[in-house]
Amino acid sequence: MPAFDLATRELERYRPEVQEPPDFDGFWRDTLKEAAQSDVLGSVRPVESGLRLTQTWDVTFRGFAGDPVRAWYSRPAGVSEPLPAVVEYAGYGRGRGLPHERLTWVNAGYAHLLMDNRGQGDQYGNGGATPDPHASAPGGPGPAARGLLDPRDYHYRRLITDAVRAVAAVRALPGVDASRVAAVGNSQGGGLALAVAGLVPDLAAVLVTAPFLCGIRRALDLTDASPYGEIGAYLSVHRGAQEAAYRTLAYMEGVSFARRAAAPAHFGIGLRDTVCPPSGAYAAFNRYGELTGADPRKEIHAYPYNGHEGGDAVQVRRQLDWLREVLEPSPVSSQRG
């Protein structure tokens, strides 16, 4: 698929206006306040993964409305000191899978929490273990359209809240340096990480690739690929529902979260991405941190001939190098800063 979005020079200066609901901040403040009424950690149970160099625990923490959310917590075996932590969010339709699947961040020396996606896990990978007990509001069969007509009922209100609570959960786990927590994700996971960056003021870093939920209105005009295609399919049947849907989606807009973020940020995007169009990621990147006055460190890597896979392993290597520099600066770089 050839490039179909804006030209690269246009993307690099693309700063669209976003239609934010006037109560955007209040909506999320109230949502997170309600979730915080429950103690964040439920159970933490060691599991045998078959790996000698990694220790893993099956964690249950309390997310939206106090609902139990599952996660894998892993760390290098035999390491007792507190470690910086990476909270990772999975892509659309995936669950947390099996504990030995995602080892990059553990092998790099970090504590690692992989959050399950509530009500997902049945489309790719090796499944999930977290139901969504609130998924009864009108909407399509896929998560992207569940509860679409009201922001209070929408699936992503719950999933974003879970993602924020996952940061609180990892900070409560043993062996974690709570001051050095990064949020990481690709696609849907990238959208969740970006939302966390806008909602958790003391996050240490955020790394996103091909983020979903950025530039949502434009993406709905550009692509029929899932997950955006599921929203379009729902609106093709419910022809009078688009204004209600647009209102709901405005509360989930990644560009709005990016404007409120202050943590150092690392972005990656494939310029031939027809799943999450690159203009959305650039809009979030170009407006990142503008409401905080913090002028956060940020960088973006674009891959002209890649699609939704972005830079793949090349991007991951860049992430590893960048996060090490951000979370574990050398004495020389610290003195220069």
URZI-V795606 format. One line per field, one symbol per residue. ss: DSSP state (2 for helix, 1 for strand, 0 for the rest). burial: I if it has 9 or more other C-alpha atoms within 8 Angstrom, else O. A space follows every 10 residues. Layout:
BEGIN
ss->???
burial->???
END
This chain:
BEGIN
ss->0000000222 2200000000 0002222222 2222200000 1111111000 0001111111 1102220111 1111110000 0011111110 0000000000 0002222000 1111100000 0000000000 0000000000 0022200000 0000222222 2222222222 2200011111 1111110222 2222222220 0000111110 0000022222 2200000222 2222222000 0222222222 0002222220 0001111111 0000000222 2222220000 0000000111 1110000000 0222222222 2222222000 2222220
burial->OOOOIOOOOO IOOIOOOOOO OOOIOOOIOO IIOOIIOOOI IIOIOOOOOO OOOIIIIIII IIIIOIOIII IIIIIIOOOO OOIIIIIIII IIIIIIIOIO OOOOIIOOII IIIIIIIIII IIOIIIIIII OOOOIOIOII OOIIIIIIII IOIIIOIIII IIIIIIIIII IIOOIIIIOI IIIIIIIIII IIIIIIIIIO IOIIIIIIII IIIIIIOOII OOIIIOIIII IIOIIOOOOO IIOIIIIIII IIIIIIIIII IIIIIIIIII IIIIIIIIII IIIIIIIIII OIOOOIOIOI OIIOOIIIII IOOOIIOOII OIIIIIIOIO OOOOOOO
END
